[in-house]
Amino acid sequence: MESQKLRSQNWFGRKGKDGFIYRAWMKNQGTPPDMFDGRPVIGICNTWSELTPCNGHFRELAEAVKKGVLEAGGFPVEFPVMSLGETLIKPTAMLYRNLVSMDVEESIRANPIDGVVLLCSCDKTTPSLVMGACSVNIPTLVISGGPMLKGHWRGKDIGTSDVWRFDAAHKLGQITAEEFVESEACMARTQGHCAVMGTASTMAVMVEALGLSLPNNASIPAADARRKVLSQLSGRRIVEMVKEDITLDKILTRKAFENAIMVNAAIGGSTNFVIHLLAIAGRIGIELNIDDFDKYSQHIPLLANIQPSGENYMEDLYYSGGLPALIKEMKTIIHNDAITVNGKTMGENCATAEVYDRNVISTMEQPFKPESGIVVVKGNLAPNGAVIKPSAASTALLKHSGKAVVFENIEDYHARIDDPLLEIDATSIMVLKNVGPKGYPGMAEVGNMALPKKILEQGVTDMVRISDGRMSGTGFGTTVLHVSPEAAVGGTLGLVQNGDIISLDAHNRTLQLEVSEEELAIRRAAWKQREKMHTRGYVHLYQTHVEQAHLGADMDFLKGGSGSEVARDSH
């Protein structure tokens, strides 16, 4: 460390008036003078907010990180950034993912920070913080908030995926409105993010598989004291990372991204993983495209028996050996030599892990399900690709043709879905337009459209659904998502009409609108932009610059990074 000049010394190591100002105002918080003696300054980037319930316990975790930083001889400084609470923010948290990444990037670069710990948990807080940090590229370590404990209602374990089941049951009169409300507190009964393999859990797995967190970060429950222990150890480790100059680009190699895709397949991760990993790759400068998700997912079975693809919960994964135990099952196919934040390789971190419950973590030879991962389908309906999650789909519907029932936007869907006169049957394919990045705007999680009441009454629980939007990682069903290009920019999806035949063949990776090119040319000439484009503020900036889903839906001007150098000096 003595031979390496720390960024923070450009502030605190100065002589005269400049150094006086930088140090004096920090001292008004009770900081002793020896904290400015050249020790690493560690930023704790905190997404705590009472509007982000998943991250509501981060004040405690931040204090644990501070303990570790101080023990290792560092100077901890906590700072806030915009926090995205998936359950409350409208129109969708995804609209603001890129905004938060800008907040994170500029907050890190503009301040005297030598290394940073990212405290993130709720769905978009993880990718946004990692994206922003990548564009600065200083030593970085991630701590997830951990899953909430599984819920209990009337003698049954429940989690977020049950929301969709309860909603269908309520529509059919199988549970009352009072019972529906009663189940709320029974499900979300502790701090933490969703207890199932939703997007938040998938993001926690992603950062561990990328090597950005200490082992077992992904699955320790939020309510477990060991989450605080991991945070304290992370505080110690980030100080060492600064001394060793382990920057993000040294961890986020091509091998790390391939590992993350393979592990995501084995755990049955959210389809949102695709759009976030693509964006992260774009920031750190790794060539990654949508076809890589299919390529590296193929032939990897589902090893984790966790909802919504399975039966158990994230806490069960931890008790069964955690992510290291699952990754060890994949040792013949992953890149074991990929380096991680603790200075060890992925293989070294997983070498001594054991599986304690084969009902939760299975083997490659006898997996929980043979099909998993992300399948990318292409065709005239999705020239740039669309994604589907086979482990959460109905096998019989993965190859299916049917007549399109079209909803022009989410308002049209809500207005007509339970209309008794809606022309739809179990063989139909539901199509939702204008819910993509530009069209919604923000690409909302509405792709797993609830089925019409009259279809549910027939005992049908799944249909093929296609949209340019996303779906919650807690959702399930045969849903084709992220259709690119989206309807709002004139993609073929915007030309689909009621009664058109659509053919899905996930096995052969095709999605075809059975309409002639001549007819499509006529429709394209008559197509008009339906959705409102905003004329001011951040949403205008977003709609003007956001890229399509197959590129990660980042803003075009945010790709890459500007490094950690500050362009101008204020004194």
Secondary structure, 3 states (H helix, E strand, C coil): CCCCCCCCHHHHCCCHHHHHHHHHHHHCCCCCHHHHCCCCEEEEEECCCCCCHHHCCHHHHHHHHHHHHHHCCCEEEEEECCCCCCCCCCCCHHHHHHHHHHHHHHHHHHCCCCEEEEEECCCCHHHHHHHHHHCCCCCEEEEECCECCCEEECCEEECCCHHHHHHHHHHCCCCCHHHHHHHHHHHCCCCCECCCCCHHHHHHHHHHHHCCCCCCCCCCCCCCHHHHHHHHHHHHHHHHHHHHCCCHHHHCCHHHHHHHHHHHHHHCCCCHHHHHHHHHHHHHCCCCCHHHHHHHHCCCCECECECCCCCECHHHHHHCCHHHHHHHHCCCCCCCCCECCCCCEHHHHHCCCCCCCCCCECCCCCCCECCCCCEEEEECCEEEEEEECHHHCCHHHCEEEEEEEEECCHHHHHHHCCCCCCCCCCCCEEEECCCCCCCCCCCCECCCCCCCHHHHCCCCCCCEEEECCECCCCCCCCEEEEEECCHHHCCHHHHCCCCCEEEEEHHHCEEEECCCHHHHHHHHHHCCCCCCCCCCHHHHHHHHHECCHHHCCCEHHHCCCCCCCCCCCCC
